[in-house]
Amino acid sequence: MAGNDLGSLLGGLLGGPAGGQGGSGGNILGSLLGALMAGKGGADGGNPLGGLMDMLTRSGLADQAQSWIGAGQNQPVSGEQIAQALPDSTLQQVAADAGVSTTEAADQIAQVLPQAVDKLTPAGQVPTESLEDLIRKQNL
């Protein structure tokens, strides 16, 4: 699925229409997840969320990432932490897709990622099915 299509689904997941405020967060996340899928050659059955969680964990954000997956309050992350966790090429691609600077892209990701991961992991674990299937199961 293209990043824009995934972005539209994520925009609905985040509580906004595809073209509205929630949609813009969904679009940046769609672009991020699409870039991660492309970087792995579409591995993980169309689900780059596990890879993203691994990146965050390796970058020292294990507590934050786990808080989004588990029950309880989601711990925040900063745009600077996101920029350090993601490969430069991925962040540059996301920024180019969104038409913003890499700093702004990282800030936007930091704002919407905790809520998106929380909603994409309703059973308290990273799903093995594709993100598209998981989002559709939530009737969006």
C-alpha positions, 0 to 999 in steps of 0.5 A, spaced: 500 500 500 502 506 498 504 511 503 498 516 502 493 510 502 496 508 509 496 515 511 489 516 510 487 510 514 492 512 519 488 519 519 482 516 520 485 512 526 488 518 529 481 521 529 481 526 523 479 526 516 484 524 511 485 531 509 484 534 516 488 535 522 488 528 524 489 526 516 496 530 516 499 526 522 496 520 519 500 522 512 506 523 516 506 516 519 504 513 513 510 516 509 514 514 515 511 507 515 512 506 507 519 509 507 521 503 512 517 498 508 521 500 502 527 500 506 526 493 508 524 491 501 517 490 504 519 485 509 515 483 515 508 482 511 507 489 510 508 491 517 513 495 519 511 497 526 515 492 529 521 494 525 520 501 528 519 499 535 526 495 534 529 502 532 526 506 538 528 501 543 536 500 540 536 508 540 534 508 548 527 509 547 525 502 550 521 505 556 517 510 551 515 505 546 513 500 551 509 505 554 505 506 547 504 498 547 502 497 554 496 499 558 497 506 562 499 513 560 503 514 553 510 517 555 512 522 550 518 523 546 521 529 542 522 530 535 530 530 537 529 523 540 525 521 533 531 524 529 536 520 533 532 514 532 531 514 525 536 513 519 537 520 516 535 517 509 528 515 512 527 522 515 529 526 509 524 521 505 518 523 510 520 530 510 520 531 502 514 527 502 510 532 507 514 538 504 517 540 511 524 540 514 527 534 517 526 537 524 518 539 523 517 532 520 521 529 526 516 534 531 510 531 527 512 524 528 513 525 535 506 528 536 502 523 533 507 516 534 505 515 541 497 515 540 498 511 533 502 505 536 497 505 542 491 504 537 495 499 533 497 495 539 490 494 542 492 487 545 498 490 548 503 487 543 505 489 536 501 485 531 503 480 526 498 482 521 499 487 516 497 494 518 492 495 513 488 489 516 489 491 523 486 498 521 480 496 517 479 491 523 477 497 527 472 499 522 475 505 520 
